[in-house]
């Protein structure tokens, strides 16, 4: 390789030393010599490295090639790695450094450079210095009084074994007293918890007693002043219980003609009571009919309401609500009895212009069925439809009259249990359907025949305190996945995670027997058959997966 002056550069020489480098070296050496000979006349010349230098490279024995090399300026300040300074000229010479940009260490999330690690905390602490004293003893020519002196006699020497023994005895005493104090606190705490528990149980018992008395008081009030269908069911049920008690007493105490006379007198009393109940029922029906009509018209006349995204309620009147409001005003005007005759005539004329015959009377005969008892044609809503019903049968009025005349049963408690059951199933939000297909007649059979009208755990027979919940809370409620318990027992049952560990095998077997009984009864109902089949398939699949798990790594 040839340099900028045309001379060859050896293999161990730097190829970057071109003409510019040589000129720089010569100027630097010349400046150094001038400073040595005449230090007072030394003049330092600033040199600026060019951005581009030319390097001539020998490509062949007699050919050369000029290569342009771009000088990269450092983007950071060169670190000081030590050096020396010329005392005469004041020129500083630094040790060489690498042009390679230092590698940035990864952030480990630890604060390394912080001023608190370099901050010195100082504090003042007072310390008492030693006090130099001297002792003067009695000697020849000097008397020192000994009135204030004390005579100290050495005590008994205590060995290490005795010292540790005494400490052990003290530790035992301390532990004994501490354990006694701790045990006393535990006993007092348990006693306080027992007292609070007994007070809570007494309050709960008093609350349940008050609730029961309030229920009985409400039932008595409803019997004295019946208003609804449920009230009259309770009244007829009480009448039937009274008749059975009186009949049993007559049969037990009287015989012959006296018995027949007493039964005739009982029959007359029963007829009078039924007539009295009928009069109350007519008055209540008329009052309820008026309330039902007004409630229906008021509901139809109300404007449409909905809640906006900002929470405000918006109301809007439609042509139907305006029409219903007009009919409501006409009905209220007709119902008034203390208006003048001319105004009454105007109201009747308005009513005459308002009422019209339906354009197609045949539309009124859709969904109409014939009652098998009273032979009246009634809409389908007038017939009770149980889960096992295949035909319409009797209408609701005939069923009610038959119940009032013969059975006199009350479905109020079963309806209450069914209502609570539907509310609890709706809270699960798992698309439960079976509970909404059941009627109160089906639930009554389930409660009376299968569960015997008593709790499965405590045998409580008060239906007001009983509820039906899921036996296995992982599956939806069904007659073959239920249990009849009190409210407190149901809350505790739903908190269980493993039924096999919580209950004994005999109790579980008894519950399963009742479930099989319910399956056999409800399997006859077509609407329940599909749910029963799906439940059995799911149970069989779960048992198969539990009993015969697939081996790991098995080939299929």
C-alpha positions, 0 to 999 in steps of 0.5 A, a space after each residue: 500500500 502506498 501512502 499519500 507521499 507515494 511511499 509504501 506502508 508496511 504490513 504492521 503499519 496503520 493504513 489510515 496514515 495518509 498525507 493529511 495524517 503525515 501533515 498533522 504529525 509533522 506540524 505537531 512535531 514541529 510545534 513541539 520542537 519549537 516549544 522546547 527551543 523557545 518556550 516563550 514563543 510557543 503558539 498552539 494551533 487548533 486542528 480540525 479533523 475533516 469529515 472525509 479522508 482519502 485512503 489509497 489502497 494498492 490493488 495490484 503490483 502496479 495499480 492503486 485505488 483511492 478509497 474515500 473514508 467518512 469520519 463518524 463524529 462521536 454522539 456522546 462526550 468522550 469519558 475521561 480515562 486519565 492522562 497527564 498535563 504538561 506543566 510548561 505548556 499546560 497542554 492536557 494529554 488524555 488516555 486513549 478511549 474506544 469510539 464504540 458506543 457503550 452498551 446500554 444495560 437493561 432496566 431491571 426495575 431496581 433504582 441504582 443511582 439515587 441520592 439517598 445512597 450517598 446521603 450521610 445522616 448525622 445525629 447528635 448524641 450526648 455522652 457523659 465523660 468519666 469523672 476522675 476522683 481520688 480516695 484519701 486513706 488514713 495514714 500517719 499525720 492524717 485522719 479521715 472520718 469513717 462515720 459515713 462508711 458502710 460495712 459490706 459483708 459478702 453474701 452466699 455464692 450462687 453457682 451457675 446451676 443454682 442460678 439457672 434452676 432459679 430462673 427456670 422456676 421463675 419461668 414456670 411460675 410466669 408460664 403458669 400464671 399466663 396460661 391461667 390468665 389465657 384460659 380464663 379469657 377463653 372461658 369468658 369469651 366462650 361464655 359471652 359467645 354462648 350468652 349471645 347465642 342463647 339471646 339470638 336463639 331466644 330472639 329468633 324463637 320470639 320472632 318466629 312466634 310473633 310471625 306465626 301469631 301475625 299469620 294466624 291473626 291475618 288468617 282470622 281477619 281474612 275469615 271475618 272479612 273475606 275479599 279475595 278467592 284465597 280468603 273464601 278458600 280459607 273460610 270454606 276450609 275452616 268450615 269443613 274442619 269445623 264440620 268434621 270435628 262436630 261430626 266426630 264428636 256426635 258420632 263419639 257421644 251420641 247414638 240412635 235417634 239422638 245422633 240423627 237429630 244432632 246430625 240434622 241440626 249440624 246440617 242446618 247450621 252448615 247450610 246457614 253458614 254457607 248462605 252467610 258466606 255466599 252473601 259475603 261472596 256476592 258483595 265481595 265479587 261486586 266490589 272486586 269487579 268494580 275495582 278490576 274494571 277501574 284498574 284495567 281502564 286506568 292501566 290502559 289509559 296510562 301513557 307509554 313510559 320508558 327510561 332514557 340513557 340518562 335515567 329520565 322517564 319519557 311519557 308518550 300518549 298514543 291513539 290507543 291510550 287516548 281512546 282508553 282515556 275517553 272510555 274511562 271518562 265515559 265509564 266514570 260518568 255512567 257510574 255516577 248516580 247523583 247527576 241530573 237527568 239531562 246530563 245523564 241522557 247526554 252521557 247515554 247518548 255519548 255511550 251509544 255513539 261510542 259502542 259499536 258491533 265488532 266487524 267480524 263476530 266470528 273472531 270472538 269464537 276463537 279459542 273457545 271451549 265447552 265446559 263438560 259440567 255447566 255446558 257453557 262455551 268459555 275462552 281457554 283462559 277460563 279453564 285450569 290446565 294442569 301438567 297431566 291434563 289432556 282435555 279442557 274438562 271443567 271450567 274454573 267456576 265449576 272447579 271452585 263450586 265443586 271444591 266449596 261444596 265437597 272437598 273445601 280444600 285451600 291451595 293458598 299455602 301451596 301457591 305460596 310455596 310455588 311462588 317462592 320456588 319460582 322466584 328462587 329459580 329465577 334468581 339462578 338465571 340458568 334458563 330453568 323451565 320445569 318449575 314454570 310448567 307446574 301448577 299448584 295442583 301438581 305441587 300439592 300432590 308433590 308436597 302431600 303424597 311424596 313428601 308428606 307435608 313435612 320437612 325432610 330433616 326436622 319433620 316440621 309440618 307447618 307449610 308456612 315455614 316450608 320451602 322447596 329448593 334444589 337437592 343438587 344446586 348444580 342442576 335446575 329444579 325438578 320434581 326429581 331434584 328437590 327437597 322440602 325443608 324449612 327456611 333456615 334448613 334450606 339456607 344451610 343446605 344450599 351452602 353445602 358443597 358435597 352432599 355425600 359428606 354432609 348427609 348420611 347414606 340412609 338419609 340420601 337413600 330416602 331422598 333418592 327413593 322420593 325422587 324415583 317416586 316423583 319420576 314415576 308419577 311425572 313420567 306420565 305427563 307428556 310435557 315432563 317426559 322430555 325433561 326427564 329423558 334429558 336429565 337421565 341422559 345427563 346423569 348416565 353420562 356423568 356416571 360413565 365419566 366418573 366410573 370409567 375415565 379414559 386412560 392417559 395416552 390411550 389410542 383412539 
